[in-house]
Amino acid sequence: MFELLLFIIGCYVLAALSVHLAFRIRQGRLQSSKHYVLVADIRQKNMEWYMRSLFSFSRRMGKDVRLTIVDRGVSEETLAIVERLARDGDEVMVHPKAIDPLNEKKGGKRSFISGTDATQLLWLLQAEGIVSHADHAVLVDLQNPEDLSKMPF
């Protein structure tokens, strides 16, 4: 009687361990990194807050986050912040000003959502090997308030 009870408990423990093991293996395969591409220019004042919040969120949630800042004339202070974050171990880089400035609509906001500029920028970054298809790149134009809703926080 006692041996049968131990056998049943052992089966339950083995089943629970196999479910947990399968979950860990599947989670390791499916957990891909997110790559955020921030388009910033000289007018961006909250850049450090965006970067620190993004990495803080990724550490809290346990998700791998990479960050690329497209340089449209960012200040030297922003570049210093990026270098400091890179030294601290965060995956952040600045893409140089190799792209012509985008057409701006009235109000000084670039039209990334309605135009093809966002697609062209992502294709350019993929061609240069900065962004891959598996990264699930999220393009965020910091001058567009609608694009800020793409940030995870």
C-alpha positions in Angstrom: 0.0 0.0 0.0 2.8 2.4 1.0 4.8 1.5 -2.1 1.8 2.3 -4.4 1.3 5.7 -2.7 5.0 6.5 -3.3 4.7 5.3 -6.9 1.7 7.7 -7.5 3.5 10.6 -5.9 6.6 9.9 -7.9 4.5 9.9 -11.1 3.0 13.3 -10.2 6.5 14.7 -9.4 7.9 13.4 -12.7 5.0 14.8 -14.7 5.4 18.2 -13.0 9.1 18.3 -13.7 8.6 17.3 -17.3 6.1 20.1 -17.8 8.4 22.7 -16.2 11.4 21.4 -18.3 9.3 21.6 -21.5 8.2 25.1 -20.6 11.8 26.3 -20.0 13.0 24.8 -23.3 10.2 26.3 -25.3 10.6 29.7 -23.6 14.3 29.7 -24.5 13.5 29.1 -28.1 10.7 31.5 -28.5 12.2 34.4 -26.5 13.5 36.7 -29.2 14.9 40.1 -28.6 13.1 43.3 -29.5 15.0 45.9 -31.3 13.8 49.5 -30.8 15.0 52.1 -33.4 14.5 55.6 -32.0 14.7 58.5 -34.5 16.0 61.5 -32.7 17.1 65.0 -33.5 18.4 68.1 -31.7 15.0 69.0 -30.3 14.8 65.8 -28.3 15.0 66.7 -24.6 13.7 63.4 -23.0 16.1 61.1 -24.7 17.9 59.9 -21.6 14.5 59.2 -19.9 13.4 57.1 -22.9 16.6 55.1 -23.0 16.7 54.5 -19.2 13.0 53.6 -19.0 13.4 51.1 -21.9 16.3 49.3 -20.3 14.7 49.4 -16.9 11.6 47.8 -18.3 13.6 45.2 -20.1 15.4 44.3 -16.8 12.1 44.1 -14.9 10.4 41.9 -17.5 13.5 39.8 -18.2 13.4 40.5 -22.0 16.3 41.2 -24.2 16.1 44.7 -25.7 18.4 46.3 -28.2 18.4 50.0 -29.0 19.5 51.8 -32.1 19.3 55.6 -32.2 19.2 57.1 -35.7 21.2 60.3 -35.5 19.3 63.2 -37.1 21.5 65.7 -35.4 21.4 64.6 -31.7 23.3 66.6 -29.2 26.7 65.8 -27.8 25.0 65.2 -24.4 22.9 62.4 -25.9 25.9 60.8 -27.5 27.7 60.9 -24.1 24.6 59.2 -22.5 24.6 56.5 -25.2 28.4 55.8 -24.6 27.8 55.6 -20.8 24.9 53.1 -21.3 27.0 51.0 -23.7 29.8 50.9 -21.1 27.2 49.7 -18.5 26.4 46.7 -20.6 23.3 47.8 -22.4 23.0 47.1 -26.1 22.7 50.6 -27.5 24.3 52.1 -30.6 24.0 55.2 -32.7 23.5 55.0 -36.4 25.3 57.9 -38.1 23.7 60.6 -40.0 23.9 58.8 -43.4 20.3 59.4 -44.4 18.9 62.6 -45.8 16.6 64.5 -43.5 13.0 63.5 -43.9 10.3 65.6 -45.2 8.6 67.4 -42.4 4.9 68.2 -42.3 3.5 71.3 -40.6 4.1 71.4 -36.9 7.6 70.1 -37.3 6.5 66.4 -37.0 7.9 63.9 -39.5 5.3 61.8 -41.3 6.6 58.3 -40.5 3.2 56.6 -40.1 1.5 57.7 -43.3 4.6 57.8 -45.6 7.0 55.2 -46.8 9.9 56.7 -44.9 9.6 54.3 -42.0 9.7 51.3 -44.4 12.7 52.8 -46.3 14.5 53.4 -43.0 13.9 49.8 -41.8 15.0 48.4 -45.1 18.2 50.5 -45.0 19.0 49.3 -41.5 18.4 45.7 -42.5 20.6 46.1 -45.6 23.4 47.5 -43.4 23.0 44.6 -41.0 21.9 46.7 -38.0 18.4 45.2 -37.8 17.4 41.7 -38.7 14.0 40.3 -39.4 14.2 38.1 -36.3 14.8 41.2 -34.1 11.2 42.3 -34.4 12.3 45.9 -35.0 10.0 48.7 -33.6 10.6 52.1 -35.2 9.7 55.0 -32.9 9.9 58.6 -34.2 10.3 60.6 -31.1 8.8 63.7 -32.7 5.5 61.9 -33.3 3.3 61.6 -30.2 1.5 58.6 -31.8 4.8 56.7 -32.1 5.4 57.0 -28.4 2.6 54.5 -27.8 4.9 51.8 -29.4 7.2 52.0 -26.3 6.4 49.2 -23.8 6.1 51.5 -20.8 
